[in-house]
């Protein structure tokens, strides 16, 4: 069975940040990634953003007020990736 986007994001975060005591399976889909959740910080956010862009071809815009919403949890990040991928596909189809 194929991994869900949420599973892929969990693995990406663990691998990108080299989290030693965290497994992808231990990350709750709805738990906050920053603060009281995984305890990630702004440098981690930048690394995750770069990894998401490289793997999924989507990126946020600097100083976008919604960035905190997008990176709140695995679920919100997955929704962002799906939305941006759909927008990119629609733009490509319109240009074809």
PDB file of N, CA, C and O in Angstrom:
ATOM      1  N   UNK A   1       0.842  -1.184   0.000  1.00  0.00           N
ATOM      2  CA  UNK A   1       0.000   0.000   0.000  1.00  0.00           C
ATOM      3  C   UNK A   1       0.890   1.251   0.000  1.00  0.00           C
ATOM      4  O   UNK A   1       1.890   1.309   0.716  1.00  0.00           O
ATOM      5  N   UNK A   2       0.528   2.217  -0.783  1.00  0.00           N
ATOM      6  CA  UNK A   2       1.330   3.428  -0.913  1.00  0.00           C
ATOM      7  C   UNK A   2       1.200   4.297   0.330  1.00  0.00           C
ATOM      8  O   UNK A   2       0.157   4.335   0.983  1.00  0.00           O
ATOM      9  N   UNK A   3       2.275   4.983   0.633  1.00  0.00           N
ATOM     10  CA  UNK A   3       2.261   5.927   1.748  1.00  0.00           C
ATOM     11  C   UNK A   3       1.340   7.089   1.423  1.00  0.00           C
ATOM     12  O   UNK A   3       1.249   7.522   0.274  1.00  0.00           O
ATOM     13  N   UNK A   4       0.669   7.583   2.426  1.00  0.00           N
ATOM     14  CA  UNK A   4      -0.142   8.780   2.243  1.00  0.00           C
ATOM     15  C   UNK A   4       0.798   9.989   2.205  1.00  0.00           C
ATOM     16  O   UNK A   4       1.963   9.894   2.592  1.00  0.00           O
ATOM     17  N   UNK A   5       0.289  11.097   1.746  1.00  0.00           N
ATOM     18  CA  UNK A   5       1.068  12.324   1.748  1.00  0.00           C
ATOM     19  C   UNK A   5       1.492  12.665   3.176  1.00  0.00           C
ATOM     20  O   UNK A   5       2.615  13.116   3.401  1.00  0.00           O
ATOM     21  N   UNK A   6       0.602  12.453   4.130  1.00  0.00           N
ATOM     22  CA  UNK A   6       0.936  12.715   5.533  1.00  0.00           C
ATOM     23  C   UNK A   6       2.122  11.858   5.980  1.00  0.00           C
ATOM     24  O   UNK A   6       3.015  12.351   6.669  1.00  0.00           O
ATOM     25  N   UNK A   7       2.136  10.584   5.594  1.00  0.00           N
ATOM     26  CA  UNK A   7       3.256   9.703   5.943  1.00  0.00           C
ATOM     27  C   UNK A   7       4.558  10.187   5.307  1.00  0.00           C
ATOM     28  O   UNK A   7       5.614  10.176   5.940  1.00  0.00           O
ATOM     29  N   UNK A   8       4.466  10.607   4.056  1.00  0.00           N
ATOM     30  CA  UNK A   8       5.650  11.116   3.365  1.00  0.00           C
ATOM     31  C   UNK A   8       6.191  12.368   4.053  1.00  0.00           C
ATOM     32  O   UNK A   8       7.403  12.530   4.189  1.00  0.00           O
ATOM     33  N   UNK A   9       5.289  13.251   4.487  1.00  0.00           N
ATOM     34  CA  UNK A   9       5.716  14.469   5.170  1.00  0.00           C
ATOM     35  C   UNK A   9       6.357  14.158   6.521  1.00  0.00           C
ATOM     36  O   UNK A   9       7.349  14.784   6.894  1.00  0.00           O
ATOM     37  N   UNK A  10       5.808  13.212   7.242  1.00  0.00           N
ATOM     38  CA  UNK A  10       6.389  12.817   8.527  1.00  0.00           C
ATOM     39  C   UNK A  10       7.813  12.301   8.320  1.00  0.00           C
ATOM     40  O   UNK A  10       8.728  12.680   9.051  1.00  0.00           O
ATOM     41  N   UNK A  11       7.993  11.438   7.326  1.00  0.00           N
ATOM     42  CA  UNK A  11       9.317  10.895   7.048  1.00  0.00           C
ATOM     43  C   UNK A  11      10.269  12.004   6.586  1.00  0.00           C
ATOM     44  O   UNK A  11      11.435  12.029   6.978  1.00  0.00           O
ATOM     45  N   UNK A  12       9.770  12.912   5.758  1.00  0.00           N
ATOM     46  CA  UNK A  12      10.578  14.029   5.278  1.00  0.00           C
ATOM     47  C   UNK A  12      11.077  14.891   6.440  1.00  0.00           C
ATOM     48  O   UNK A  12      12.240  15.296   6.458  1.00  0.00           O
ATOM     49  N   UNK A  13      10.213  15.167   7.394  1.00  0.00           N
ATOM     50  CA  UNK A  13      10.597  15.992   8.545  1.00  0.00           C
ATOM     51  C   UNK A  13      11.648  15.279   9.395  1.00  0.00           C
ATOM     52  O   UNK A  13      12.646  15.886   9.784  1.00  0.00           O
ATOM     53  N   UNK A  14      11.432  14.012   9.682  1.00  0.00           N
ATOM     54  CA  UNK A  14      12.394  13.262  10.495  1.00  0.00           C
ATOM     55  C   UNK A  14      13.747  13.192   9.791  1.00  0.00           C
ATOM     56  O   UNK A  14      14.786  13.392  10.419  1.00  0.00           O
ATOM     57  N   UNK A  15      13.736  12.908   8.484  1.00  0.00           N
ATOM     58  CA  UNK A  15      14.983  12.785   7.730  1.00  0.00           C
ATOM     59  C   UNK A  15      15.678  14.139   7.560  1.00  0.00           C
ATOM     60  O   UNK A  15      16.888  14.244   7.757  1.00  0.00           O
ATOM     61  N   UNK A  16      14.922  15.165   7.198  1.00  0.00           N
ATOM     62  CA  UNK A  16      15.497  16.486   6.946  1.00  0.00           C
ATOM     63  C   UNK A  16      16.127  17.075   8.197  1.00  0.00           C
ATOM     64  O   UNK A  16      17.206  17.665   8.143  1.00  0.00           O
ATOM     65  N   UNK A  17      15.447  16.911   9.317  1.00  0.00           N
ATOM     66  CA  UNK A  17      15.926  17.513  10.558  1.00  0.00           C
ATOM     67  C   UNK A  17      16.794  16.560  11.379  1.00  0.00           C
ATOM     68  O   UNK A  17      17.282  16.918  12.451  1.00  0.00           O
ATOM     69  N   UNK A  18      16.982  15.347  10.866  1.00  0.00           N
ATOM     70  CA  UNK A  18      17.779  14.329  11.564  1.00  0.00           C
ATOM     71  C   UNK A  18      17.338  14.200  13.020  1.00  0.00           C
ATOM     72  O   UNK A  18      18.153  14.247  13.941  1.00  0.00           O
ATOM     73  N   UNK A  19      16.031  14.034  13.202  1.00  0.00           N
ATOM     74  CA  UNK A  19      15.479  13.897  14.554  1.00  0.00           C
ATOM     75  C   UNK A  19      15.834  12.519  15.097  1.00  0.00           C
ATOM     76  O   UNK A  19      15.379  11.502  14.572  1.00  0.00           O
ATOM     77  N   UNK A  20      16.637  12.489  16.136  1.00  0.00           N
ATOM     78  CA  UNK A  20      17.168  11.235  16.652  1.00  0.00           C
ATOM     79  C   UNK A  20      16.166  10.409  17.438  1.00  0.00           C
ATOM     80  O   UNK A  20      16.117   9.188  17.286  1.00  0.00           O
ATOM     81  N   UNK A  21      15.377  11.047  18.265  1.00  0.00           N
ATOM     82  CA  UNK A  21      14.470  10.305  19.141  1.00  0.00           C
ATOM     83  C   UNK A  21      13.034  10.328  18.658  1.00  0.00           C
ATOM     84  O   UNK A  21      12.110  10.077  19.431  1.00  0.00           O
ATOM     85  N   UNK A  22      12.842  10.633  17.371  1.00  0.00           N
ATOM     86  CA  UNK A  22      11.495  10.725  16.810  1.00  0.00           C
ATOM     87  C   UNK A  22      11.420   9.835  15.580  1.00  0.00           C
ATOM     88  O   UNK A  22      12.303   9.864  14.723  1.00  0.00           O
ATOM     89  N   UNK A  23      10.357   9.043  15.504  1.00  0.00           N
ATOM     90  CA  UNK A  23      10.106   8.250  14.301  1.00  0.00           C
ATOM     91  C   UNK A  23       8.920   8.869  13.575  1.00  0.00           C
ATOM     92  O   UNK A  23       8.096   9.534  14.204  1.00  0.00           O
ATOM     93  N   UNK A  24       8.818   8.667  12.276  1.00  0.00           N
ATOM     94  CA  UNK A  24       7.666   9.201  11.557  1.00  0.00           C
ATOM     95  C   UNK A  24       6.337   8.722  12.160  1.00  0.00           C
ATOM     96  O   UNK A  24       5.358   9.468  12.203  1.00  0.00           O
ATOM     97  N   UNK A  25       6.322   7.474  12.619  1.00  0.00           N
ATOM     98  CA  UNK A  25       5.098   6.910  13.188  1.00  0.00           C
ATOM     99  C   UNK A  25       4.700   7.575  14.499  1.00  0.00           C
ATOM    100  O   UNK A  25       3.528   7.547  14.873  1.00  0.00           O
ATOM    101  N   UNK A  26       5.650   8.168  15.194  1.00  0.00           N
ATOM    102  CA  UNK A  26       5.343   8.777  16.490  1.00  0.00           C
ATOM    103  C   UNK A  26       4.803  10.204  16.356  1.00  0.00           C
ATOM    104  O   UNK A  26       4.345  10.786  17.339  1.00  0.00           O
ATOM    105  N   UNK A  27       4.855  10.765  15.151  1.00  0.00           N
ATOM    106  CA  UNK A  27       4.356  12.123  14.940  1.00  0.00           C
ATOM    107  C   UNK A  27       2.851  12.060  14.706  1.00  0.00           C
ATOM    108  O   UNK A  27       2.384  11.403  13.775  1.00  0.00           O
ATOM    109  N   UNK A  28       2.105  12.745  15.551  1.00  0.00           N
ATOM    110  CA  UNK A  28       0.652  12.779  15.394  1.00  0.00           C
ATOM    111  C   UNK A  28       0.292  13.747  14.275  1.00  0.00           C
ATOM    112  O   UNK A  28       0.839  14.846  14.185  1.00  0.00           O
ATOM    113  N   UNK A  29      -0.632  13.323  13.428  1.00  0.00           N
ATOM    114  CA  UNK A  29      -1.012  14.099  12.251  1.00  0.00           C
ATOM    115  C   UNK A  29      -1.550  15.477  12.608  1.00  0.00           C
ATOM    116  O   UNK A  29      -1.309  16.437  11.877  1.00  0.00           O
ATOM    117  N   UNK A  30      -2.272  15.592  13.712  1.00  0.00           N
ATOM    118  CA  UNK A  30      -2.878  16.866  14.087  1.00  0.00           C
ATOM    119  C   UNK A  30      -2.109  17.626  15.168  1.00  0.00           C
ATOM    120  O   UNK A  30      -2.513  18.720  15.562  1.00  0.00           O
ATOM    121  N   UNK A  31      -1.014  17.057  15.645  1.00  0.00           N
ATOM    122  CA  UNK A  31      -0.244  17.720  16.709  1.00  0.00           C
ATOM    123  C   UNK A  31       0.534  18.903  16.132  1.00  0.00           C
ATOM    124  O   UNK A  31       0.992  18.852  14.991  1.00  0.00           O
ATOM    125  N   UNK A  32       0.679  19.961  16.918  1.00  0.00           N
ATOM    126  CA  UNK A  32       1.472  21.111  16.450  1.00  0.00           C
ATOM    127  C   UNK A  32       2.917  20.690  16.177  1.00  0.00           C
ATOM    128  O   UNK A  32       3.491  19.893  16.920  1.00  0.00           O
ATOM    129  N   UNK A  33       3.490  21.226  15.116  1.00  0.00           N
ATOM    130  CA  UNK A  33       4.887  20.942  14.809  1.00  0.00           C
ATOM    131  C   UNK A  33       5.822  21.828  15.619  1.00  0.00           C
ATOM    132  O   UNK A  33       6.964  21.456  15.887  1.00  0.00           O
ATOM    133  N   UNK A  34       5.334  22.999  16.005  1.00  0.00           N
ATOM    134  CA  UNK A  34       6.165  23.968  16.705  1.00  0.00           C
ATOM    135  C   UNK A  34       5.641  24.174  18.119  1.00  0.00           C
ATOM    136  O   UNK A  34       4.476  23.900  18.405  1.00  0.00           O
ATOM    137  N   UNK A  35       6.505  24.656  18.995  1.00  0.00           N
ATOM    138  CA  UNK A  35       6.083  24.912  20.367  1.00  0.00           C
ATOM    139  C   UNK A  35       5.858  23.620  21.122  1.00  0.00           C
ATOM    140  O   UNK A  35       6.754  22.784  21.235  1.00  0.00           O
ATOM    141  N   UNK A  36       4.647  23.468  21.639  1.00  0.00           N
ATOM    142  CA  UNK A  36       4.359  22.326  22.518  1.00  0.00           C
ATOM    143  C   UNK A  36       4.280  20.992  21.792  1.00  0.00           C
ATOM    144  O   UNK A  36       4.247  19.950  22.447  1.00  0.00           O
ATOM    145  N   UNK A  37       4.248  20.985  20.477  1.00  0.00           N
ATOM    146  CA  UNK A  37       4.204  19.733  19.718  1.00  0.00           C
ATOM    147  C   UNK A  37       5.580  19.107  19.635  1.00  0.00           C
ATOM    148  O   UNK A  37       6.134  18.663  20.641  1.00  0.00           O
ATOM    149  N   UNK A  38       6.132  19.072  18.427  1.00  0.00           N
ATOM    150  CA  UNK A  38       7.472  18.538  18.241  1.00  0.00           C
ATOM    151  C   UNK A  38       8.548  19.458  18.787  1.00  0.00           C
ATOM    152  O   UNK A  38       9.688  19.038  18.986  1.00  0.00           O
ATOM    153  N   UNK A  39       8.192  20.710  19.029  1.00  0.00           N
ATOM    154  CA  UNK A  39       9.154  21.648  19.570  1.00  0.00           C
ATOM    155  C   UNK A  39      10.112  22.200  18.533  1.00  0.00           C
ATOM    156  O   UNK A  39      11.230  22.593  18.867  1.00  0.00           O
ATOM    157  N   UNK A  40       9.692  22.235  17.289  1.00  0.00           N
ATOM    158  CA  UNK A  40      10.547  22.760  16.235  1.00  0.00           C
ATOM    159  C   UNK A  40      10.638  24.276  16.334  1.00  0.00           C
ATOM    160  O   UNK A  40       9.798  24.917  16.965  1.00  0.00           O
ATOM    161  N   UNK A  41      11.676  24.850  15.698  1.00  0.00           N
ATOM    162  CA  UNK A  41      11.866  26.299  15.728  1.00  0.00           C
ATOM    163  C   UNK A  41      11.898  26.875  14.317  1.00  0.00           C
ATOM    164  O   UNK A  41      11.657  26.157  13.346  1.00  0.00           O
ATOM    165  N   UNK A  42      12.194  28.166  14.201  1.00  0.00           N
ATOM    166  CA  UNK A  42      12.130  28.846  12.906  1.00  0.00           C
ATOM    167  C   UNK A  42      13.179  28.321  11.918  1.00  0.00           C
ATOM    168  O   UNK A  42      12.925  28.299  10.714  1.00  0.00           O
ATOM    169  N   UNK A  43      14.328  27.906  12.397  1.00  0.00           N
ATOM    170  CA  UNK A  43      15.341  27.317  11.511  1.00  0.00           C
ATOM    171  C   UNK A  43      14.827  25.996  10.960  1.00  0.00           C
ATOM    172  O   UNK A  43      15.014  25.693   9.781  1.00  0.00           O
ATOM    173  N   UNK A  44      14.178  25.211  11.812  1.00  0.00           N
ATOM    174  CA  UNK A  44      13.570  23.957  11.365  1.00  0.00           C
ATOM    175  C   UNK A  44      12.516  24.234  10.295  1.00  0.00           C
ATOM    176  O   UNK A  44      12.407  23.499   9.314  1.00  0.00           O
ATOM    177  N   UNK A  45      11.742  25.299  10.493  1.00  0.00           N
ATOM    178  CA  UNK A  45      10.694  25.649   9.532  1.00  0.00           C
ATOM    179  C   UNK A  45      11.302  25.937   8.164  1.00  0.00           C
ATOM    180  O   UNK A  45      10.767  25.509   7.141  1.00  0.00           O
ATOM    181  N   UNK A  46      12.403  26.649   8.144  1.00  0.00           N
ATOM    182  CA  UNK A  46      13.079  26.952   6.887  1.00  0.00           C
ATOM    183  C   UNK A  46      13.572  25.674   6.215  1.00  0.00           C
ATOM    184  O   UNK A  46      13.400  25.502   5.008  1.00  0.00           O
ATOM    185  N   UNK A  47      14.174  24.791   6.977  1.00  0.00           N
ATOM    186  CA  UNK A  47      14.661  23.525   6.421  1.00  0.00           C
ATOM    187  C   UNK A  47      13.504  22.686   5.872  1.00  0.00           C
ATOM    188  O   UNK A  47      13.620  22.083   4.805  1.00  0.00           O
ATOM    189  N   UNK A  48      12.395  22.652   6.603  1.00  0.00           N
ATOM    190  CA  UNK A  48      11.226  21.903   6.137  1.00  0.00           C
ATOM    191  C   UNK A  48      10.680  22.517   4.858  1.00  0.00           C
ATOM    192  O   UNK A  48      10.343  21.799   3.917  1.00  0.00           O
ATOM    193  N   UNK A  49      10.592  23.840   4.819  1.00  0.00           N
ATOM    194  CA  UNK A  49      10.075  24.521   3.626  1.00  0.00           C
ATOM    195  C   UNK A  49      10.920  24.201   2.398  1.00  0.00           C
ATOM    196  O   UNK A  49      10.379  23.951   1.320  1.00  0.00           O
ATOM    197  N   UNK A  50      12.245  24.206   2.554  1.00  0.00           N
ATOM    198  CA  UNK A  50      13.131  23.882   1.436  1.00  0.00           C
ATOM    199  C   UNK A  50      12.962  22.429   0.997  1.00  0.00           C
ATOM    200  O   UNK A  50      12.956  22.134  -0.199  1.00  0.00           O
ATOM    201  N   UNK A  51      12.825  21.525   1.963  1.00  0.00           N
ATOM    202  CA  UNK A  51      12.650  20.110   1.642  1.00  0.00           C
ATOM    203  C   UNK A  51      11.309  19.855   0.957  1.00  0.00           C
ATOM    204  O   UNK A  51      11.229  19.061   0.020  1.00  0.00           O
ATOM    205  N   UNK A  52      10.257  20.527   1.424  1.00  0.00           N
ATOM    206  CA  UNK A  52       8.928  20.378   0.804  1.00  0.00           C
ATOM    207  C   UNK A  52       8.973  20.887  -0.630  1.00  0.00           C
ATOM    208  O   UNK A  52       8.404  20.270  -1.530  1.00  0.00           O
ATOM    209  N   UNK A  53       9.646  22.006  -0.843  1.00  0.00           N
ATOM    210  CA  UNK A  53       9.772  22.544  -2.199  1.00  0.00           C
ATOM    211  C   UNK A  53      10.516  21.556  -3.102  1.00  0.00           C
ATOM    212  O   UNK A  53      10.093  21.301  -4.230  1.00  0.00           O
ATOM    213  N   UNK A  54      11.621  21.005  -2.604  1.00  0.00           N
ATOM    214  CA  UNK A  54      12.421  20.075  -3.406  1.00  0.00           C
ATOM    215  C   UNK A  54      11.657  18.789  -3.722  1.00  0.00           C
ATOM    216  O   UNK A  54      11.731  18.285  -4.843  1.00  0.00           O
ATOM    217  N   UNK A  55      10.932  18.262  -2.751  1.00  0.00           N
ATOM    218  CA  UNK A  55      10.256  16.973  -2.952  1.00  0.00           C
ATOM    219  C   UNK A  55       8.914  17.101  -3.660  1.00  0.00           C
ATOM    220  O   UNK A  55       8.577  16.265  -4.499  1.00  0.00           O
ATOM    221  N   UNK A  56       8.147  18.132  -3.334  1.00  0.00           N
ATOM    222  CA  UNK A  56       6.783  18.228  -3.842  1.00  0.00           C
ATOM    223  C   UNK A  56       6.569  19.361  -4.844  1.00  0.00           C
ATOM    224  O   UNK A  56       5.494  19.467  -5.433  1.00  0.00           O
ATOM    225  N   UNK A  57       7.576  20.203  -5.042  1.00  0.00           N
ATOM    226  CA  UNK A  57       7.473  21.268  -6.034  1.00  0.00           C
ATOM    227  C   UNK A  57       6.556  22.411  -5.651  1.00  0.00           C
ATOM    228  O   UNK A  57       6.066  23.130  -6.521  1.00  0.00           O
ATOM    229  N   UNK A  58       6.318  22.589  -4.363  1.00  0.00           N
ATOM    230  CA  UNK A  58       5.472  23.693  -3.899  1.00  0.00           C
ATOM    231  C   UNK A  58       6.245  24.512  -2.880  1.00  0.00           C
ATOM    232  O   UNK A  58       7.096  23.990  -2.160  1.00  0.00           O
ATOM    233  N   UNK A  59       5.943  25.790  -2.830  1.00  0.00           N
ATOM    234  CA  UNK A  59       6.621  26.624  -1.840  1.00  0.00           C
ATOM    235  C   UNK A  59       5.699  27.726  -1.361  1.00  0.00           C
ATOM    236  O   UNK A  59       4.731  28.106  -2.020  1.00  0.00           O
ATOM    237  N   UNK A  60       6.041  28.218  -0.191  1.00  0.00           N
ATOM    238  CA  UNK A  60       5.300  29.334   0.381  1.00  0.00           C
ATOM    239  C   UNK A  60       5.950  30.628  -0.080  1.00  0.00           C
ATOM    240  O   UNK A  60       7.059  30.632  -0.614  1.00  0.00           O
ATOM    241  N   UNK A  61       5.245  31.711   0.136  1.00  0.00           N
ATOM    242  CA  UNK A  61       5.755  33.029  -0.199  1.00  0.00           C
ATOM    243  C   UNK A  61       6.267  33.659   1.091  1.00  0.00           C
ATOM    244  O   UNK A  61       5.608  33.590   2.129  1.00  0.00           O
ATOM    245  N   UNK A  62       7.443  34.271   1.020  1.00  0.00           N
ATOM    246  CA  UNK A  62       8.005  34.923   2.206  1.00  0.00           C
ATOM    247  C   UNK A  62       7.020  35.936   2.758  1.00  0.00           C
ATOM    248  O   UNK A  62       6.344  36.632   2.000  1.00  0.00           O
ATOM    249  N   UNK A  63       6.940  36.015   4.055  1.00  0.00           N
ATOM    250  CA  UNK A  63       6.080  36.960   4.773  1.00  0.00           C
ATOM    251  C   UNK A  63       4.589  36.738   4.552  1.00  0.00           C
ATOM    252  O   UNK A  63       3.788  37.628   4.835  1.00  0.00           O
ATOM    253  N   UNK A  64       4.204  35.568   4.054  1.00  0.00           N
ATOM    254  CA  UNK A  64       2.784  35.241   3.910  1.00  0.00           C
ATOM    255  C   UNK A  64       2.229  34.967   5.309  1.00  0.00           C
ATOM    256  O   UNK A  64       2.743  34.117   6.035  1.00  0.00           O
ATOM    257  N   UNK A  65       1.190  35.686   5.672  1.00  0.00           N
ATOM    258  CA  UNK A  65       0.605  35.529   7.007  1.00  0.00           C
ATOM    259  C   UNK A  65       0.059  34.125   7.239  1.00  0.00           C
ATOM    260  O   UNK A  65      -0.118  33.716   8.387  1.00  0.00           O
ATOM    261  N   UNK A  66      -0.210  33.381   6.168  1.00  0.00           N
ATOM    262  CA  UNK A  66      -0.764  32.037   6.316  1.00  0.00           C
ATOM    263  C   UNK A  66       0.294  30.963   6.523  1.00  0.00           C
ATOM    264  O   UNK A  66      -0.051  29.805   6.760  1.00  0.00           O
ATOM    265  N   UNK A  67       1.568  31.313   6.441  1.00  0.00           N
ATOM    266  CA  UNK A  67       2.623  30.317   6.607  1.00  0.00           C
ATOM    267  C   UNK A  67       2.501  29.571   7.932  1.00  0.00           C
ATOM    268  O   UNK A  67       2.713  28.360   7.989  1.00  0.00           O
ATOM    269  N   UNK A  68       2.163  30.287   8.985  1.00  0.00           N
ATOM    270  CA  UNK A  68       1.983  29.624  10.293  1.00  0.00           C
ATOM    271  C   UNK A  68       0.860  28.591  10.227  1.00  0.00           C
ATOM    272  O   UNK A  68       0.959  27.520  10.826  1.00  0.00           O
ATOM    273  N   UNK A  69      -0.199  28.913   9.501  1.00  0.00           N
ATOM    274  CA  UNK A  69      -1.304  27.960   9.344  1.00  0.00           C
ATOM    275  C   UNK A  69      -0.844  26.743   8.548  1.00  0.00           C
ATOM    276  O   UNK A  69      -1.135  25.606   8.920  1.00  0.00           O
ATOM    277  N   UNK A  70      -0.129  26.982   7.454  1.00  0.00           N
ATOM    278  CA  UNK A  70       0.325  25.881   6.603  1.00  0.00           C
ATOM    279  C   UNK A  70       1.210  24.910   7.359  1.00  0.00           C
ATOM    280  O   UNK A  70       1.106  23.697   7.175  1.00  0.00           O
ATOM    281  N   UNK A  71       2.078  25.435   8.209  1.00  0.00           N
ATOM    282  CA  UNK A  71       3.061  24.608   8.910  1.00  0.00           C
ATOM    283  C   UNK A  71       2.646  24.279  10.343  1.00  0.00           C
ATOM    284  O   UNK A  71       3.487  23.891  11.154  1.00  0.00           O
ATOM    285  N   UNK A  72       1.378  24.427  10.659  1.00  0.00           N
ATOM    286  CA  UNK A  72       0.911  24.150  12.020  1.00  0.00           C
ATOM    287  C   UNK A  72       1.053  22.674  12.376  1.00  0.00           C
ATOM    288  O   UNK A  72       1.550  22.335  13.450  1.00  0.00           O
ATOM    289  N   UNK A  73       0.622  21.809  11.484  1.00  0.00           N
ATOM    290  CA  UNK A  73       0.625  20.371  11.756  1.00  0.00           C
ATOM    291  C   UNK A  73       0.887  19.618  10.451  1.00  0.00           C
ATOM    292  O   UNK A  73       0.923  20.213   9.374  1.00  0.00           O
ATOM    293  N   UNK A  74       1.064  18.327  10.561  1.00  0.00           N
ATOM    294  CA  UNK A  74       1.215  17.494   9.360  1.00  0.00           C
ATOM    295  C   UNK A  74      -0.033  17.617   8.494  1.00  0.00           C
ATOM    296  O   UNK A  74       0.070  17.735   7.273  1.00  0.00           O
ATOM    297  N   UNK A  75      -1.198  17.591   9.109  1.00  0.00           N
ATOM    298  CA  UNK A  75      -2.443  17.665   8.336  1.00  0.00           C
ATOM    299  C   UNK A  75      -2.536  18.983   7.564  1.00  0.00           C
ATOM    300  O   UNK A  75      -2.871  18.982   6.380  1.00  0.00           O
ATOM    301  N   UNK A  76      -2.245  20.097   8.221  1.00  0.00           N
ATOM    302  CA  UNK A  76      -2.346  21.390   7.539  1.00  0.00           C
ATOM    303  C   UNK A  76      -1.279  21.518   6.451  1.00  0.00           C
ATOM    304  O   UNK A  76      -1.530  22.127   5.411  1.00  0.00           O
ATOM    305  N   UNK A  77      -0.104  20.955   6.678  1.00  0.00           N
ATOM    306  CA  UNK A  77       0.939  20.994   5.664  1.00  0.00           C
ATOM    307  C   UNK A  77       0.549  20.138   4.455  1.00  0.00           C
ATOM    308  O   UNK A  77       0.790  20.523   3.311  1.00  0.00           O
ATOM    309  N   UNK A  78      -0.050  18.986   4.715  1.00  0.00           N
ATOM    310  CA  UNK A  78      -0.507  18.123   3.620  1.00  0.00           C
ATOM    311  C   UNK A  78      -1.602  18.816   2.801  1.00  0.00           C
ATOM    312  O   UNK A  78      -1.610  18.734   1.573  1.00  0.00           O
ATOM    313  N   UNK A  79      -2.512  19.487   3.479  1.00  0.00           N
ATOM    314  CA  UNK A  79      -3.563  20.219   2.762  1.00  0.00           C
ATOM    315  C   UNK A  79      -2.960  21.311   1.888  1.00  0.00           C
ATOM    316  O   UNK A  79      -3.399  21.511   0.755  1.00  0.00           O
ATOM    317  N   UNK A  80      -1.958  22.018   2.404  1.00  0.00           N
ATOM    318  CA  UNK A  80      -1.275  23.055   1.639  1.00  0.00           C
ATOM    319  C   UNK A  80      -0.615  22.454   0.393  1.00  0.00           C
ATOM    320  O   UNK A  80      -0.755  22.991  -0.706  1.00  0.00           O
ATOM    321  N   UNK A  81       0.101  21.344   0.568  1.00  0.00           N
ATOM    322  CA  UNK A  81       0.785  20.703  -0.562  1.00  0.00           C
ATOM    323  C   UNK A  81      -0.231  20.270  -1.613  1.00  0.00           C
ATOM    324  O   UNK A  81      -0.032  20.506  -2.804  1.00  0.00           O
ATOM    325  N   UNK A  82      -1.307  19.644  -1.182  1.00  0.00           N
ATOM    326  CA  UNK A  82      -2.339  19.208  -2.142  1.00  0.00           C
ATOM    327  C   UNK A  82      -2.930  20.391  -2.908  1.00  0.00           C
ATOM    328  O   UNK A  82      -3.114  20.328  -4.124  1.00  0.00           O
ATOM    329  N   UNK A  83      -3.222  21.463  -2.184  1.00  0.00           N
ATOM    330  CA  UNK A  83      -3.808  22.656  -2.801  1.00  0.00           C
ATOM    331  C   UNK A  83      -2.848  23.254  -3.836  1.00  0.00           C
ATOM    332  O   UNK A  83      -3.258  23.563  -4.955  1.00  0.00           O
ATOM    333  N   UNK A  84      -1.587  23.416  -3.468  1.00  0.00           N
ATOM    334  CA  UNK A  84      -0.604  24.013  -4.376  1.00  0.00           C
ATOM    335  C   UNK A  84      -0.338  23.111  -5.576  1.00  0.00           C
ATOM    336  O   UNK A  84      -0.175  23.602  -6.693  1.00  0.00           O
ATOM    337  N   UNK A  85      -0.293  21.804  -5.359  1.00  0.00           N
ATOM    338  CA  UNK A  85      -0.084  20.892  -6.480  1.00  0.00           C
ATOM    339  C   UNK A  85      -1.266  20.957  -7.450  1.00  0.00           C
ATOM    340  O   UNK A  85      -1.076  20.905  -8.665  1.00  0.00           O
ATOM    341  N   UNK A  86      -2.477  21.069  -6.919  1.00  0.00           N
ATOM    342  CA  UNK A  86      -3.660  21.194  -7.777  1.00  0.00           C
ATOM    343  C   UNK A  86      -3.622  22.504  -8.560  1.00  0.00           C
ATOM    344  O   UNK A  86      -3.945  22.531  -9.747  1.00  0.00           O
ATOM    345  N   UNK A  87      -3.228  23.589  -7.894  1.00  0.00           N
ATOM    346  CA  UNK A  87      -3.113  24.889  -8.570  1.00  0.00           C
ATOM    347  C   UNK A  87      -2.055  24.827  -9.669  1.00  0.00           C
ATOM    348  O   UNK A  87      -2.262  25.353 -10.763  1.00  0.00           O
ATOM    349  N   UNK A  88      -0.928  24.188  -9.380  1.00  0.00           N
ATOM    350  CA  UNK A  88       0.133  24.070 -10.374  1.00  0.00           C
ATOM    351  C   UNK A  88      -0.318  23.240 -11.573  1.00  0.00           C
ATOM    352  O   UNK A  88      -0.020  23.580 -12.718  1.00  0.00           O
ATOM    353  N   UNK A  89      -1.037  22.152 -11.305  1.00  0.00           N
ATOM    354  CA  UNK A  89      -1.532  21.303 -12.384  1.00  0.00           C
ATOM    355  C   UNK A  89      -2.547  22.048 -13.241  1.00  0.00           C
ATOM    356  O   UNK A  89      -2.539  21.920 -14.466  1.00  0.00           O
ATOM    357  N   UNK A  90      -3.419  22.824 -12.604  1.00  0.00           N
ATOM    358  CA  UNK A  90      -4.414  23.599 -13.348  1.00  0.00           C
ATOM    359  C   UNK A  90      -3.751  24.665 -14.203  1.00  0.00           C
ATOM    360  O   UNK A  90      -4.171  24.912 -15.333  1.00  0.00           O
ATOM    361  N   UNK A  91      -2.716  25.297 -13.665  1.00  0.00           N
ATOM    362  CA  UNK A  91      -1.990  26.324 -14.417  1.00  0.00           C
ATOM    363  C   UNK A  91      -1.279  25.707 -15.625  1.00  0.00           C
ATOM    364  O   UNK A  91      -1.251  26.298 -16.705  1.00  0.00           O
ATOM    365  N   UNK A  92      -0.709  24.521 -15.435  1.00  0.00           N
ATOM    366  CA  UNK A  92      -0.048  23.844 -16.549  1.00  0.00           C
ATOM    367  C   UNK A  92      -1.057  23.430 -17.612  1.00  0.00           C
ATOM    368  O   UNK A  92      -0.792  23.554 -18.807  1.00  0.00           O
ATOM    369  N   UNK A  93      -2.208  22.939 -17.177  1.00  0.00           N
ATOM    370  CA  UNK A  93      -3.247  22.523 -18.129  1.00  0.00           C
ATOM    371  C   UNK A  93      -3.771  23.717 -18.917  1.00  0.00           C
ATOM    372  O   UNK A  93      -4.055  23.606 -20.109  1.00  0.00           O
ATOM    373  N   UNK A  94      -3.897  24.849 -18.253  1.00  0.00           N
ATOM    374  CA  UNK A  94      -4.388  26.048 -18.919  1.00  0.00           C
ATOM    375  C   UNK A  94      -3.373  26.575 -19.930  1.00  0.00           C
ATOM    376  O   UNK A  94      -3.743  27.164 -20.946  1.00  0.00           O
ATOM    377  N   UNK A  95      -2.103  26.359 -19.642  1.00  0.00           N
ATOM    378  CA  UNK A  95      -1.056  26.833 -20.535  1.00  0.00           C
ATOM    379  C   UNK A  95      -0.744  25.862 -21.668  1.00  0.00           C
ATOM    380  O   UNK A  95      -0.025  26.201 -22.608  1.00  0.00           O
ATOM    381  N   UNK A  96      -1.286  24.660 -21.571  1.00  0.00           N
ATOM    382  CA  UNK A  96      -0.986  23.631 -22.588  1.00  0.00           C
ATOM    383  C   UNK A  96      -1.811  23.787 -23.836  1.00  0.00           C
ATOM    384  O   UNK A  96      -1.669  23.001 -24.772  1.00  0.00           O
TER     385      UNK A  96
END
